[in-house]
Amino acid sequence: MITPPQKPYQILLIGDSCIDEYQYGTVDRISPEAPVPIFKYIRSEEKPGMVYNVKNNLENLGCHVTLLTRDPSRKIRLIDSRTGHHITRIDRDVLSVPVDILLGELDYDAIVISDYNKGVVTYGLVEDLIKTSTCPIYIDTKKKDLKRFEGAVVKINSLEYSLANSYPSELIVTQGKEGARYKKTTYPAPFIEVTDVCGAGDTFLASLVYFHLTTCNMELAIPLANKASAVTVQKIGTYAPTMKEFL
């Protein structure tokens, strides 16, 4: 039984942002101009991505979030409306300058960093936060020198783990349907049919933060984060589940 906090957790959230645009249509023929499919547009929708999605997930768990980010990138996905399969993705990345933070004046229950390596987060920023903050710091990052984040809880996926050249002591590696690994222990994921993995890592990060703050026990927090992520991957696009959906 998880006992919620008496008041909402105050979270400082820092990271790169994007808008996920989904364009739905059908493919019925090949172009006479080149051997490529002709996409017949039907409709489109937008969803918040990257750090925006982490924010939505934290807020759906009852947290109060202060967000620091820059102008968002845009990811455009062409999707077959009949099957839900992605046909292609078009990225319009925005390379940002780092955010400004007044160190020493922070009063939060946790600092959460969603680093997609688009410029908002630097090694120096994270190192300064680790040195000066009294609250726990959680980071999901695509950077490779992870030892520089010693003192924070670092969450990455298995591909990022294979590309990294150093590792911190507090490291969680998500492995898709295989679950998540932490300190030589693998925590299995629920067996479900996967529709779309987009945003699953954001849900895992937000849920991990909430349940680790609540239980002070990583061995309890990781399985709950796995359950939350299992809800997200059954949806198309980014999604922020409520606790009623997985507890």
Biotite code that builds the C-alpha atoms (Angstrom):
import biotite.structure as struc

atoms = struc.array([
    struc.Atom([0.000, 0.000, 0.000], chain_id="A", res_id=1, res_name="MET", atom_name="CA", element="C"),
    struc.Atom([1.452, 3.354, -1.064], chain_id="A", res_id=2, res_name="ILE", atom_name="CA", element="C"),
    struc.Atom([0.740, 6.219, 1.329], chain_id="A", res_id=3, res_name="THR", atom_name="CA", element="C"),
    struc.Atom([0.684, 9.514, -0.619], chain_id="A", res_id=4, res_name="PRO", atom_name="CA", element="C"),
    struc.Atom([2.461, 12.566, 0.806], chain_id="A", res_id=5, res_name="PRO", atom_name="CA", element="C"),
    struc.Atom([0.486, 14.997, 2.964], chain_id="A", res_id=6, res_name="GLN", atom_name="CA", element="C"),
    struc.Atom([1.186, 17.752, 0.448], chain_id="A", res_id=7, res_name="LYS", atom_name="CA", element="C"),
    struc.Atom([2.267, 17.638, -3.212], chain_id="A", res_id=8, res_name="PRO", atom_name="CA", element="C"),
    struc.Atom([5.960, 17.135, -3.925], chain_id="A", res_id=9, res_name="TYR", atom_name="CA", element="C"),
    struc.Atom([7.635, 20.293, -5.191], chain_id="A", res_id=10, res_name="GLN", atom_name="CA", element="C"),
    struc.Atom([9.688, 19.313, -8.251], chain_id="A", res_id=11, res_name="ILE", atom_name="CA", element="C"),
    struc.Atom([12.163, 21.394, -10.245], chain_id="A", res_id=12, res_name="LEU", atom_name="CA", element="C"),
    struc.Atom([12.129, 19.955, -13.763], chain_id="A", res_id=13, res_name="LEU", atom_name="CA", element="C"),
    struc.Atom([14.819, 20.887, -16.300], chain_id="A", res_id=14, res_name="ILE", atom_name="CA", element="C"),
    struc.Atom([15.221, 19.677, -19.854], chain_id="A", res_id=15, res_name="GLY", atom_name="CA", element="C"),
    struc.Atom([14.789, 19.780, -23.598], chain_id="A", res_id=16, res_name="ASP", atom_name="CA", element="C"),
    struc.Atom([11.252, 20.071, -24.950], chain_id="A", res_id=17, res_name="SER", atom_name="CA", element="C"),
    struc.Atom([9.460, 19.169, -28.146], chain_id="A", res_id=18, res_name="CYS", atom_name="CA", element="C"),
    struc.Atom([6.050, 19.004, -29.746], chain_id="A", res_id=19, res_name="ILE", atom_name="CA", element="C"),
    struc.Atom([5.075, 15.628, -31.178], chain_id="A", res_id=20, res_name="ASP", atom_name="CA", element="C"),
    struc.Atom([2.906, 16.086, -34.269], chain_id="A", res_id=21, res_name="GLU", atom_name="CA", element="C"),
    struc.Atom([1.030, 13.056, -35.590], chain_id="A", res_id=22, res_name="TYR", atom_name="CA", element="C"),
    struc.Atom([-0.258, 13.188, -39.165], chain_id="A", res_id=23, res_name="GLN", atom_name="CA", element="C"),
    struc.Atom([-2.646, 10.350, -39.972], chain_id="A", res_id=24, res_name="TYR", atom_name="CA", element="C"),
    struc.Atom([-3.396, 9.184, -43.471], chain_id="A", res_id=25, res_name="GLY", atom_name="CA", element="C"),
    struc.Atom([-3.498, 6.265, -45.877], chain_id="A", res_id=26, res_name="THR", atom_name="CA", element="C"),
    struc.Atom([-1.122, 4.831, -48.449], chain_id="A", res_id=27, res_name="VAL", atom_name="CA", element="C"),
    struc.Atom([-2.883, 3.332, -51.453], chain_id="A", res_id=28, res_name="ASP", atom_name="CA", element="C"),
    struc.Atom([-0.369, 3.691, -54.267], chain_id="A", res_id=29, res_name="ARG", atom_name="CA", element="C"),
    struc.Atom([3.236, 4.389, -55.232], chain_id="A", res_id=30, res_name="ILE", atom_name="CA", element="C"),
    struc.Atom([4.304, 7.714, -56.690], chain_id="A", res_id=31, res_name="SER", atom_name="CA", element="C"),
    struc.Atom([4.878, 7.761, -60.467], chain_id="A", res_id=32, res_name="PRO", atom_name="CA", element="C"),
    struc.Atom([7.757, 10.185, -59.860], chain_id="A", res_id=33, res_name="GLU", atom_name="CA", element="C"),
    struc.Atom([9.835, 7.891, -57.627], chain_id="A", res_id=34, res_name="ALA", atom_name="CA", element="C"),
    struc.Atom([9.477, 4.470, -55.933], chain_id="A", res_id=35, res_name="PRO", atom_name="CA", element="C"),
    struc.Atom([8.006, 5.975, -52.761], chain_id="A", res_id=36, res_name="VAL", atom_name="CA", element="C"),
    struc.Atom([4.529, 5.695, -51.190], chain_id="A", res_id=37, res_name="PRO", atom_name="CA", element="C"),
    struc.Atom([2.014, 8.503, -51.591], chain_id="A", res_id=38, res_name="ILE", atom_name="CA", element="C"),
    struc.Atom([0.667, 9.523, -48.177], chain_id="A", res_id=39, res_name="PHE", atom_name="CA", element="C"),
    struc.Atom([-2.930, 10.778, -48.354], chain_id="A", res_id=40, res_name="LYS", atom_name="CA", element="C"),
    struc.Atom([-3.394, 13.104, -45.386], chain_id="A", res_id=41, res_name="TYR", atom_name="CA", element="C"),
    struc.Atom([-6.552, 12.737, -43.234], chain_id="A", res_id=42, res_name="ILE", atom_name="CA", element="C"),
    struc.Atom([-5.961, 14.510, -39.919], chain_id="A", res_id=43, res_name="ARG", atom_name="CA", element="C"),
    struc.Atom([-3.313, 15.552, -37.419], chain_id="A", res_id=44, res_name="SER", atom_name="CA", element="C"),
    struc.Atom([-2.899, 16.051, -33.686], chain_id="A", res_id=45, res_name="GLU", atom_name="CA", element="C"),
    struc.Atom([-0.191, 17.384, -31.367], chain_id="A", res_id=46, res_name="GLU", atom_name="CA", element="C"),
    struc.Atom([1.062, 16.051, -28.058], chain_id="A", res_id=47, res_name="LYS", atom_name="CA", element="C"),
    struc.Atom([3.687, 17.326, -25.614], chain_id="A", res_id=48, res_name="PRO", atom_name="CA", element="C"),
    struc.Atom([7.043, 15.552, -25.837], chain_id="A", res_id=49, res_name="GLY", atom_name="CA", element="C"),
    struc.Atom([10.372, 15.261, -24.042], chain_id="A", res_id=50, res_name="MET", atom_name="CA", element="C"),
    struc.Atom([10.375, 17.355, -20.855], chain_id="A", res_id=51, res_name="VAL", atom_name="CA", element="C"),
    struc.Atom([6.763, 18.458, -21.452], chain_id="A", res_id=52, res_name="TYR", atom_name="CA", element="C"),
    struc.Atom([5.746, 14.804, -21.246], chain_id="A", res_id=53, res_name="ASN", atom_name="CA", element="C"),
    struc.Atom([7.734, 14.291, -18.031], chain_id="A", res_id=54, res_name="VAL", atom_name="CA", element="C"),
    struc.Atom([5.907, 17.316, -16.599], chain_id="A", res_id=55, res_name="LYS", atom_name="CA", element="C"),
    struc.Atom([2.496, 15.888, -17.498], chain_id="A", res_id=56, res_name="ASN", atom_name="CA", element="C"),
    struc.Atom([3.427, 12.545, -15.953], chain_id="A", res_id=57, res_name="ASN", atom_name="CA", element="C"),
    struc.Atom([4.624, 14.143, -12.718], chain_id="A", res_id=58, res_name="LEU", atom_name="CA", element="C"),
    struc.Atom([1.515, 16.295, -12.486], chain_id="A", res_id=59, res_name="GLU", atom_name="CA", element="C"),
    struc.Atom([-0.766, 13.292, -13.074], chain_id="A", res_id=60, res_name="ASN", atom_name="CA", element="C"),
    struc.Atom([0.895, 11.728, -10.037], chain_id="A", res_id=61, res_name="LEU", atom_name="CA", element="C"),
    struc.Atom([0.009, 14.790, -7.973], chain_id="A", res_id=62, res_name="GLY", atom_name="CA", element="C"),
    struc.Atom([3.325, 16.672, -8.050], chain_id="A", res_id=63, res_name="CYS", atom_name="CA", element="C"),
    struc.Atom([3.702, 20.443, -8.337], chain_id="A", res_id=64, res_name="HIS", atom_name="CA", element="C"),
    struc.Atom([6.223, 21.126, -11.107], chain_id="A", res_id=65, res_name="VAL", atom_name="CA", element="C"),
    struc.Atom([8.392, 24.155, -11.876], chain_id="A", res_id=66, res_name="THR", atom_name="CA", element="C"),
    struc.Atom([9.674, 23.760, -15.447], chain_id="A", res_id=67, res_name="LEU", atom_name="CA", element="C"),
    struc.Atom([12.843, 25.233, -16.955], chain_id="A", res_id=68, res_name="LEU", atom_name="CA", element="C"),
    struc.Atom([13.255, 24.689, -20.703], chain_id="A", res_id=69, res_name="THR", atom_name="CA", element="C"),
    struc.Atom([13.824, 26.514, -23.990], chain_id="A", res_id=70, res_name="ARG", atom_name="CA", element="C"),
    struc.Atom([12.042, 26.679, -27.346], chain_id="A", res_id=71, res_name="ASP", atom_name="CA", element="C"),
    struc.Atom([10.742, 23.247, -28.347], chain_id="A", res_id=72, res_name="PRO", atom_name="CA", element="C"),
    struc.Atom([11.842, 21.065, -31.222], chain_id="A", res_id=73, res_name="SER", atom_name="CA", element="C"),
    struc.Atom([9.178, 19.413, -33.373], chain_id="A", res_id=74, res_name="ARG", atom_name="CA", element="C"),
    struc.Atom([8.871, 15.769, -34.388], chain_id="A", res_id=75, res_name="LYS", atom_name="CA", element="C"),
    struc.Atom([6.408, 15.027, -37.193], chain_id="A", res_id=76, res_name="ILE", atom_name="CA", element="C"),
    struc.Atom([5.277, 11.431, -37.572], chain_id="A", res_id=77, res_name="ARG", atom_name="CA", element="C"),
    struc.Atom([3.359, 10.114, -40.567], chain_id="A", res_id=78, res_name="LEU", atom_name="CA", element="C"),
    struc.Atom([1.100, 7.299, -39.415], chain_id="A", res_id=79, res_name="ILE", atom_name="CA", element="C"),
    struc.Atom([-1.015, 4.840, -41.352], chain_id="A", res_id=80, res_name="ASP", atom_name="CA", element="C"),
    struc.Atom([-4.505, 5.433, -39.971], chain_id="A", res_id=81, res_name="SER", atom_name="CA", element="C"),
    struc.Atom([-5.563, 1.848, -40.706], chain_id="A", res_id=82, res_name="ARG", atom_name="CA", element="C"),
    struc.Atom([-2.837, 0.080, -38.732], chain_id="A", res_id=83, res_name="THR", atom_name="CA", element="C"),
    struc.Atom([-1.337, 2.779, -36.506], chain_id="A", res_id=84, res_name="GLY", atom_name="CA", element="C"),
    struc.Atom([2.125, 1.978, -37.917], chain_id="A", res_id=85, res_name="HIS", atom_name="CA", element="C"),
    struc.Atom([4.662, 4.754, -38.349], chain_id="A", res_id=86, res_name="HIS", atom_name="CA", element="C"),
    struc.Atom([5.675, 5.413, -41.949], chain_id="A", res_id=87, res_name="ILE", atom_name="CA", element="C"),
    struc.Atom([8.373, 7.995, -41.279], chain_id="A", res_id=88, res_name="THR", atom_name="CA", element="C"),
    struc.Atom([9.427, 10.706, -38.825], chain_id="A", res_id=89, res_name="ARG", atom_name="CA", element="C"),
    struc.Atom([10.599, 14.224, -39.623], chain_id="A", res_id=90, res_name="ILE", atom_name="CA", element="C"),
    struc.Atom([12.688, 15.957, -36.937], chain_id="A", res_id=91, res_name="ASP", atom_name="CA", element="C"),
    struc.Atom([12.974, 19.720, -36.715], chain_id="A", res_id=92, res_name="ARG", atom_name="CA", element="C"),
    struc.Atom([15.487, 20.026, -33.899], chain_id="A", res_id=93, res_name="ASP", atom_name="CA", element="C"),
    struc.Atom([16.147, 23.261, -32.041], chain_id="A", res_id=94, res_name="VAL", atom_name="CA", element="C"),
    struc.Atom([19.626, 23.490, -30.508], chain_id="A", res_id=95, res_name="LEU", atom_name="CA", element="C"),
    struc.Atom([19.268, 25.533, -27.339], chain_id="A", res_id=96, res_name="SER", atom_name="CA", element="C"),
    struc.Atom([21.482, 27.472, -24.977], chain_id="A", res_id=97, res_name="VAL", atom_name="CA", element="C"),
    struc.Atom([21.620, 26.207, -21.372], chain_id="A", res_id=98, res_name="PRO", atom_name="CA", element="C"),
    struc.Atom([18.990, 27.371, -18.897], chain_id="A", res_id=99, res_name="VAL", atom_name="CA", element="C"),
    struc.Atom([19.935, 29.811, -16.147], chain_id="A", res_id=100, res_name="ASP", atom_name="CA", element="C"),
    struc.Atom([19.577, 28.695, -12.518], chain_id="A", res_id=101, res_name="ILE", atom_name="CA", element="C"),
    struc.Atom([20.349, 30.642, -9.335], chain_id="A", res_id=102, res_name="LEU", atom_name="CA", element="C"),
    struc.Atom([22.192, 27.961, -7.391], chain_id="A", res_id=103, res_name="LEU", atom_name="CA", element="C"),
    struc.Atom([21.820, 28.032, -3.626], chain_id="A", res_id=104, res_name="GLY", atom_name="CA", element="C"),
    struc.Atom([18.268, 29.395, -3.753], chain_id="A", res_id=105, res_name="GLU", atom_name="CA", element="C"),
    struc.Atom([16.517, 26.139, -4.594], chain_id="A", res_id=106, res_name="LEU", atom_name="CA", element="C"),
    struc.Atom([13.908, 24.659, -2.253], chain_id="A", res_id=107, res_name="ASP", atom_name="CA", element="C"),
    struc.Atom([12.433, 21.513, -3.788], chain_id="A", res_id=108, res_name="TYR", atom_name="CA", element="C"),
    struc.Atom([11.717, 17.928, -2.818], chain_id="A", res_id=109, res_name="ASP", atom_name="CA", element="C"),
    struc.Atom([13.580, 16.753, -5.932], chain_id="A", res_id=110, res_name="ALA", atom_name="CA", element="C"),
    struc.Atom([15.282, 17.984, -9.081], chain_id="A", res_id=111, res_name="ILE", atom_name="CA", element="C"),
    struc.Atom([14.456, 16.041, -12.235], chain_id="A", res_id=112, res_name="VAL", atom_name="CA", element="C"),
    struc.Atom([16.458, 16.431, -15.446], chain_id="A", res_id=113, res_name="ILE", atom_name="CA", element="C"),
    struc.Atom([15.280, 15.227, -18.856], chain_id="A", res_id=114, res_name="SER", atom_name="CA", element="C"),
    struc.Atom([18.359, 15.618, -21.053], chain_id="A", res_id=115, res_name="ASP", atom_name="CA", element="C"),
    struc.Atom([17.914, 14.846, -24.743], chain_id="A", res_id=116, res_name="TYR", atom_name="CA", element="C"),
    struc.Atom([21.266, 16.499, -25.476], chain_id="A", res_id=117, res_name="ASN", atom_name="CA", element="C"),
    struc.Atom([19.735, 19.450, -27.359], chain_id="A", res_id=118, res_name="LYS", atom_name="CA", element="C"),
    struc.Atom([21.607, 22.095, -25.352], chain_id="A", res_id=119, res_name="GLY", atom_name="CA", element="C"),
    struc.Atom([19.403, 22.943, -22.357], chain_id="A", res_id=120, res_name="VAL", atom_name="CA", element="C"),
    struc.Atom([21.405, 20.700, -19.987], chain_id="A", res_id=121, res_name="VAL", atom_name="CA", element="C"),
    struc.Atom([25.212, 20.738, -19.694], chain_id="A", res_id=122, res_name="THR", atom_name="CA", element="C"),
    struc.Atom([27.599, 18.595, -17.690], chain_id="A", res_id=123, res_name="TYR", atom_name="CA", element="C"),
    struc.Atom([28.541, 21.678, -15.690], chain_id="A", res_id=124, res_name="GLY", atom_name="CA", element="C"),
    struc.Atom([24.933, 22.477, -14.810], chain_id="A", res_id=125, res_name="LEU", atom_name="CA", element="C"),
    struc.Atom([24.295, 18.985, -13.462], chain_id="A", res_id=126, res_name="VAL", atom_name="CA", element="C"),
    struc.Atom([27.585, 18.924, -11.550], chain_id="A", res_id=127, res_name="GLU", atom_name="CA", element="C"),
    struc.Atom([26.790, 22.290, -9.948], chain_id="A", res_id=128, res_name="ASP", atom_name="CA", element="C"),
    struc.Atom([23.330, 21.101, -8.946], chain_id="A", res_id=129, res_name="LEU", atom_name="CA", element="C"),
    struc.Atom([24.777, 17.940, -7.393], chain_id="A", res_id=130, res_name="ILE", atom_name="CA", element="C"),
    struc.Atom([27.309, 19.994, -5.404], chain_id="A", res_id=131, res_name="LYS", atom_name="CA", element="C"),
    struc.Atom([24.890, 22.624, -4.128], chain_id="A", res_id=132, res_name="THR", atom_name="CA", element="C"),
    struc.Atom([21.500, 20.901, -3.756], chain_id="A", res_id=133, res_name="SER", atom_name="CA", element="C"),
    struc.Atom([20.277, 19.146, -0.631], chain_id="A", res_id=134, res_name="THR", atom_name="CA", element="C"),
    struc.Atom([17.414, 17.327, -2.372], chain_id="A", res_id=135, res_name="CYS", atom_name="CA", element="C"),
    struc.Atom([17.779, 14.171, -4.506], chain_id="A", res_id=136, res_name="PRO", atom_name="CA", element="C"),
    struc.Atom([18.504, 14.603, -8.221], chain_id="A", res_id=137, res_name="ILE", atom_name="CA", element="C"),
    struc.Atom([17.233, 12.267, -10.919], chain_id="A", res_id=138, res_name="TYR", atom_name="CA", element="C"),
    struc.Atom([18.491, 12.469, -14.501], chain_id="A", res_id=139, res_name="ILE", atom_name="CA", element="C"),
    struc.Atom([17.507, 10.772, -17.740], chain_id="A", res_id=140, res_name="ASP", atom_name="CA", element="C"),
    struc.Atom([20.274, 11.590, -20.208], chain_id="A", res_id=141, res_name="THR", atom_name="CA", element="C"),
    struc.Atom([21.745, 10.841, -23.597], chain_id="A", res_id=142, res_name="LYS", atom_name="CA", element="C"),
    struc.Atom([25.211, 12.007, -22.559], chain_id="A", res_id=143, res_name="LYS", atom_name="CA", element="C"),
    struc.Atom([28.016, 9.428, -22.424], chain_id="A", res_id=144, res_name="LYS", atom_name="CA", element="C"),
    struc.Atom([30.320, 10.408, -19.537], chain_id="A", res_id=145, res_name="ASP", atom_name="CA", element="C"),
    struc.Atom([27.860, 9.353, -16.849], chain_id="A", res_id=146, res_name="LEU", atom_name="CA", element="C"),
    struc.Atom([30.450, 9.170, -14.060], chain_id="A", res_id=147, res_name="LYS", atom_name="CA", element="C"),
    struc.Atom([30.299, 12.967, -13.995], chain_id="A", res_id=148, res_name="ARG", atom_name="CA", element="C"),
    struc.Atom([26.758, 12.595, -12.621], chain_id="A", res_id=149, res_name="PHE", atom_name="CA", element="C"),
    struc.Atom([27.919, 10.716, -9.507], chain_id="A", res_id=150, res_name="GLU", atom_name="CA", element="C"),
    struc.Atom([25.642, 11.747, -6.659], chain_id="A", res_id=151, res_name="GLY", atom_name="CA", element="C"),
    struc.Atom([22.481, 11.677, -8.780], chain_id="A", res_id=152, res_name="ALA", atom_name="CA", element="C"),
    struc.Atom([20.191, 8.804, -9.719], chain_id="A", res_id=153, res_name="VAL", atom_name="CA", element="C"),
    struc.Atom([20.805, 8.219, -13.429], chain_id="A", res_id=154, res_name="VAL", atom_name="CA", element="C"),
    struc.Atom([18.237, 6.463, -15.627], chain_id="A", res_id=155, res_name="LYS", atom_name="CA", element="C"),
    struc.Atom([19.100, 5.472, -19.218], chain_id="A", res_id=156, res_name="ILE", atom_name="CA", element="C"),
    struc.Atom([17.938, 2.842, -21.697], chain_id="A", res_id=157, res_name="ASN", atom_name="CA", element="C"),
    struc.Atom([19.923, -0.152, -22.931], chain_id="A", res_id=158, res_name="SER", atom_name="CA", element="C"),
    struc.Atom([21.095, 1.576, -26.134], chain_id="A", res_id=159, res_name="LEU", atom_name="CA", element="C"),
    struc.Atom([22.379, 4.574, -24.162], chain_id="A", res_id=160, res_name="GLU", atom_name="CA", element="C"),
    struc.Atom([24.102, 2.164, -21.771], chain_id="A", res_id=161, res_name="TYR", atom_name="CA", element="C"),
    struc.Atom([25.947, 0.522, -24.672], chain_id="A", res_id=162, res_name="SER", atom_name="CA", element="C"),
    struc.Atom([27.143, 3.929, -25.932], chain_id="A", res_id=163, res_name="LEU", atom_name="CA", element="C"),
    struc.Atom([28.252, 5.340, -22.577], chain_id="A", res_id=164, res_name="ALA", atom_name="CA", element="C"),
    struc.Atom([31.941, 5.400, -21.633], chain_id="A", res_id=165, res_name="ASN", atom_name="CA", element="C"),
    struc.Atom([31.569, 5.738, -17.857], chain_id="A", res_id=166, res_name="SER", atom_name="CA", element="C"),
    struc.Atom([28.889, 4.962, -15.285], chain_id="A", res_id=167, res_name="TYR", atom_name="CA", element="C"),
    struc.Atom([27.786, 6.259, -11.863], chain_id="A", res_id=168, res_name="PRO", atom_name="CA", element="C"),
    struc.Atom([27.013, 4.064, -8.869], chain_id="A", res_id=169, res_name="SER", atom_name="CA", element="C"),
    struc.Atom([23.273, 4.839, -8.887], chain_id="A", res_id=170, res_name="GLU", atom_name="CA", element="C"),
    struc.Atom([22.332, 3.663, -12.380], chain_id="A", res_id=171, res_name="LEU", atom_name="CA", element="C"),
    struc.Atom([19.032, 2.268, -13.668], chain_id="A", res_id=172, res_name="ILE", atom_name="CA", element="C"),
    struc.Atom([18.903, 0.809, -17.176], chain_id="A", res_id=173, res_name="VAL", atom_name="CA", element="C"),
    struc.Atom([15.500, 0.279, -18.785], chain_id="A", res_id=174, res_name="THR", atom_name="CA", element="C"),
    struc.Atom([15.361, -2.673, -21.181], chain_id="A", res_id=175, res_name="GLN", atom_name="CA", element="C"),
    struc.Atom([11.954, -2.498, -22.839], chain_id="A", res_id=176, res_name="GLY", atom_name="CA", element="C"),
    struc.Atom([9.946, -5.687, -22.412], chain_id="A", res_id=177, res_name="LYS", atom_name="CA", element="C"),
    struc.Atom([12.767, -7.110, -20.269], chain_id="A", res_id=178, res_name="GLU", atom_name="CA", element="C"),
    struc.Atom([12.084, -4.544, -17.544], chain_id="A", res_id=179, res_name="GLY", atom_name="CA", element="C"),
    struc.Atom([14.769, -2.513, -15.764], chain_id="A", res_id=180, res_name="ALA", atom_name="CA", element="C"),
    struc.Atom([18.152, -3.358, -14.252], chain_id="A", res_id=181, res_name="ARG", atom_name="CA", element="C"),
    struc.Atom([19.476, -1.835, -11.022], chain_id="A", res_id=182, res_name="TYR", atom_name="CA", element="C"),
    struc.Atom([22.521, -3.025, -9.062], chain_id="A", res_id=183, res_name="LYS", atom_name="CA", element="C"),
    struc.Atom([22.729, -6.401, -10.852], chain_id="A", res_id=184, res_name="LYS", atom_name="CA", element="C"),
    struc.Atom([19.017, -7.103, -10.313], chain_id="A", res_id=185, res_name="THR", atom_name="CA", element="C"),
    struc.Atom([16.500, -7.135, -13.159], chain_id="A", res_id=186, res_name="THR", atom_name="CA", element="C"),
    struc.Atom([12.967, -6.018, -12.355], chain_id="A", res_id=187, res_name="TYR", atom_name="CA", element="C"),
    struc.Atom([10.632, -7.561, -14.963], chain_id="A", res_id=188, res_name="PRO", atom_name="CA", element="C"),
    struc.Atom([8.088, -5.530, -16.899], chain_id="A", res_id=189, res_name="ALA", atom_name="CA", element="C"),
    struc.Atom([4.439, -6.586, -17.065], chain_id="A", res_id=190, res_name="PRO", atom_name="CA", element="C"),
    struc.Atom([3.628, -8.791, -20.045], chain_id="A", res_id=191, res_name="PHE", atom_name="CA", element="C"),
    struc.Atom([1.442, -6.669, -22.329], chain_id="A", res_id=192, res_name="ILE", atom_name="CA", element="C"),
    struc.Atom([0.937, -5.987, -26.037], chain_id="A", res_id=193, res_name="GLU", atom_name="CA", element="C"),
    struc.Atom([2.993, -2.941, -27.029], chain_id="A", res_id=194, res_name="VAL", atom_name="CA", element="C"),
    struc.Atom([1.400, -0.341, -29.309], chain_id="A", res_id=195, res_name="THR", atom_name="CA", element="C"),
    struc.Atom([3.916, 2.525, -29.191], chain_id="A", res_id=196, res_name="ASP", atom_name="CA", element="C"),
    struc.Atom([7.029, 2.964, -27.026], chain_id="A", res_id=197, res_name="VAL", atom_name="CA", element="C"),
    struc.Atom([7.078, 6.761, -27.515], chain_id="A", res_id=198, res_name="CYS", atom_name="CA", element="C"),
    struc.Atom([7.271, 8.474, -24.123], chain_id="A", res_id=199, res_name="GLY", atom_name="CA", element="C"),
    struc.Atom([7.666, 5.290, -22.089], chain_id="A", res_id=200, res_name="ALA", atom_name="CA", element="C"),
    struc.Atom([10.996, 6.477, -20.691], chain_id="A", res_id=201, res_name="GLY", atom_name="CA", element="C"),
    struc.Atom([9.416, 9.755, -19.584], chain_id="A", res_id=202, res_name="ASP", atom_name="CA", element="C"),
    struc.Atom([6.674, 7.882, -17.739], chain_id="A", res_id=203, res_name="THR", atom_name="CA", element="C"),
    struc.Atom([9.256, 5.611, -16.124], chain_id="A", res_id=204, res_name="PHE", atom_name="CA", element="C"),
    struc.Atom([11.332, 8.591, -14.961], chain_id="A", res_id=205, res_name="LEU", atom_name="CA", element="C"),
    struc.Atom([8.375, 10.502, -13.489], chain_id="A", res_id=206, res_name="ALA", atom_name="CA", element="C"),
    struc.Atom([6.976, 7.423, -11.751], chain_id="A", res_id=207, res_name="SER", atom_name="CA", element="C"),
    struc.Atom([10.388, 6.444, -10.410], chain_id="A", res_id=208, res_name="LEU", atom_name="CA", element="C"),
    struc.Atom([10.821, 9.888, -8.879], chain_id="A", res_id=209, res_name="VAL", atom_name="CA", element="C"),
    struc.Atom([7.393, 9.907, -7.261], chain_id="A", res_id=210, res_name="TYR", atom_name="CA", element="C"),
    struc.Atom([7.587, 6.416, -5.798], chain_id="A", res_id=211, res_name="PHE", atom_name="CA", element="C"),
    struc.Atom([11.199, 6.728, -4.677], chain_id="A", res_id=212, res_name="HIS", atom_name="CA", element="C"),
    struc.Atom([10.345, 9.933, -2.821], chain_id="A", res_id=213, res_name="LEU", atom_name="CA", element="C"),
    struc.Atom([7.294, 8.226, -1.316], chain_id="A", res_id=214, res_name="THR", atom_name="CA", element="C"),
    struc.Atom([8.841, 4.905, -0.284], chain_id="A", res_id=215, res_name="THR", atom_name="CA", element="C"),
    struc.Atom([12.556, 5.801, 0.039], chain_id="A", res_id=216, res_name="CYS", atom_name="CA", element="C"),
    struc.Atom([13.100, 2.350, -1.461], chain_id="A", res_id=217, res_name="ASN", atom_name="CA", element="C"),
    struc.Atom([14.403, 1.865, -4.987], chain_id="A", res_id=218, res_name="MET", atom_name="CA", element="C"),
    struc.Atom([13.471, -1.824, -4.975], chain_id="A", res_id=219, res_name="GLU", atom_name="CA", element="C"),
    struc.Atom([9.817, -0.796, -4.542], chain_id="A", res_id=220, res_name="LEU", atom_name="CA", element="C"),
    struc.Atom([9.936, 2.226, -6.845], chain_id="A", res_id=221, res_name="ALA", atom_name="CA", element="C"),
    struc.Atom([11.299, 0.461, -9.952], chain_id="A", res_id=222, res_name="ILE", atom_name="CA", element="C"),
    struc.Atom([8.525, -2.168, -10.284], chain_id="A", res_id=223, res_name="PRO", atom_name="CA", element="C"),
    struc.Atom([5.909, 0.575, -9.926], chain_id="A", res_id=224, res_name="LEU", atom_name="CA", element="C"),
    struc.Atom([7.650, 2.627, -12.610], chain_id="A", res_id=225, res_name="ALA", atom_name="CA", element="C"),
    struc.Atom([7.586, -0.485, -14.826], chain_id="A", res_id=226, res_name="ASN", atom_name="CA", element="C"),
    struc.Atom([3.834, -0.789, -14.287], chain_id="A", res_id=227, res_name="LYS", atom_name="CA", element="C"),
    struc.Atom([3.251, 2.860, -15.167], chain_id="A", res_id=228, res_name="ALA", atom_name="CA", element="C"),
    struc.Atom([5.325, 2.525, -18.344], chain_id="A", res_id=229, res_name="SER", atom_name="CA", element="C"),
    struc.Atom([3.332, -0.554, -19.330], chain_id="A", res_id=230, res_name="ALA", atom_name="CA", element="C"),
    struc.Atom([0.223, 1.630, -19.463], chain_id="A", res_id=231, res_name="VAL", atom_name="CA", element="C"),
    struc.Atom([1.930, 4.216, -21.669], chain_id="A", res_id=232, res_name="THR", atom_name="CA", element="C"),
    struc.Atom([3.178, 1.747, -24.298], chain_id="A", res_id=233, res_name="VAL", atom_name="CA", element="C"),
    struc.Atom([-0.394, 0.595, -24.918], chain_id="A", res_id=234, res_name="GLN", atom_name="CA", element="C"),
    struc.Atom([-1.275, 4.087, -26.190], chain_id="A", res_id=235, res_name="LYS", atom_name="CA", element="C"),
    struc.Atom([-0.318, 5.874, -29.399], chain_id="A", res_id=236, res_name="ILE", atom_name="CA", element="C"),
    struc.Atom([2.023, 8.768, -28.696], chain_id="A", res_id=237, res_name="GLY", atom_name="CA", element="C"),
    struc.Atom([3.027, 10.242, -25.377], chain_id="A", res_id=238, res_name="THR", atom_name="CA", element="C"),
    struc.Atom([0.743, 9.514, -22.439], chain_id="A", res_id=239, res_name="TYR", atom_name="CA", element="C"),
    struc.Atom([0.598, 10.342, -18.738], chain_id="A", res_id=240, res_name="ALA", atom_name="CA", element="C"),
    struc.Atom([-1.193, 7.626, -16.752], chain_id="A", res_id=241, res_name="PRO", atom_name="CA", element="C"),
    struc.Atom([-2.882, 8.185, -13.421], chain_id="A", res_id=242, res_name="THR", atom_name="CA", element="C"),
    struc.Atom([-2.150, 5.914, -10.472], chain_id="A", res_id=243, res_name="MET", atom_name="CA", element="C"),
    struc.Atom([-5.603, 4.354, -10.793], chain_id="A", res_id=244, res_name="LYS", atom_name="CA", element="C"),
    struc.Atom([-4.472, 2.872, -14.108], chain_id="A", res_id=245, res_name="GLU", atom_name="CA", element="C"),
    struc.Atom([-1.624, 0.807, -12.689], chain_id="A", res_id=246, res_name="PHE", atom_name="CA", element="C"),
    struc.Atom([-2.026, 0.442, -8.904], chain_id="A", res_id=247, res_name="LEU", atom_name="CA", element="C"),
])
